[in-house]
Amino acid sequence: MTAIAIIVAGGSSRRMGYDKLLVDIAGEPVLIHTLRAFEYCGDIGQILLVAPESRVAFFQEMVAPFSKVTAVLAGGAERHLSVWAGLQNVPPDFEWVAVHDAARPLVQPADISETILKAQEFGAASLAAPVADTLNRATGDRFAGEVIDRTGVWAMQTPQVFQRQRLIEAYTAVLSRGELVTDEVSAVAKLGDAVKLVASRDLNFKITFPCDIELARAVLSMRRARMTGHPEFIA
């Protein structure tokens, strides 16, 4: 059973100072790498790209080569509003929705498929990674404070996959209360739903700071070096 992907590309890139989705990594913009992973995933039937209203026409031209991208939609001022805009345009014949941050260009088709499979088995699923670093809650003036036990702590990633109607219910509740959520897991958790965590098998970090661009370039270079005989990888 295929899923539809909502790719959220509506951020302002405030911490980068420029549009990170257009930065070149390995010869192509960040956004193109992200879209290609979903285009190549056999468990994705369609892709909806949600972008800032001012960039819709620009992105429409950019995504023309991708057959699965059926619409470029105007998003909202916050991430959850962009996801909501995407949800309003999901065809009713898609039961499963995979939401992904456009700024995660390193995601692999195999991990997308695995997350969809686990969502269909358990009701909802998210790609994630166990936290390995020591965690510390800093004081207000940025001195080391309380050490946080990292046992069982995972860093949430995307895609996050849910039944369409359940995700609509979650966001309807969030919007009605005027709440702010940073991902879909946070939204459905308010309904009491359990979400299965799927360990990503490769790096899948979000491009947030300028140093992330250089790291992404290095990762793609490494992947291309090992691709021979391994069609499950893309770069």
Number of C-alpha atoms within 10 A of each C-alpha: 11 17 25 25 30 28 29 25 25 27 21 14 15 11 11 14 10 12 13 23 22 13 14 15 23 16 9 11 16 24 24 19 26 21 23 20 21 28 20 16 17 13 20 23 18 21 26 22 27 28 25 20 15 10 15 19 14 12 18 17 10 13 19 11 11 15 11 20 22 15 16 24 24 19 25 18 12 14 20 23 18 24 26 19 19 26 20 9 12 19 11 9 9 16 17 26 29 27 24 29 23 26 24 24 27 23 31 24 21 20 22 27 19 18 28 30 20 19 24 18 11 13 18 27 26 29 27 22 20 16 14 11 7 9 15 14 12 12 10 8 6 8 10 12 12 11 11 11 10 14 9 7 13 15 13 19 23 27 26 29 31 28 17 21 15 18 23 18 13 21 24 14 16 19 15 8 9 9 11 14 16 10 18 22 24 15 24 22 12 12 15 9 15 13 20 20 21 23 18 21 13 14 14 21 20 18 23 15 14 13 10 14 18 12 14 22 17 13 19 18 14 12 17 13 10 12 13 9 7 9 8 12 17 18 20
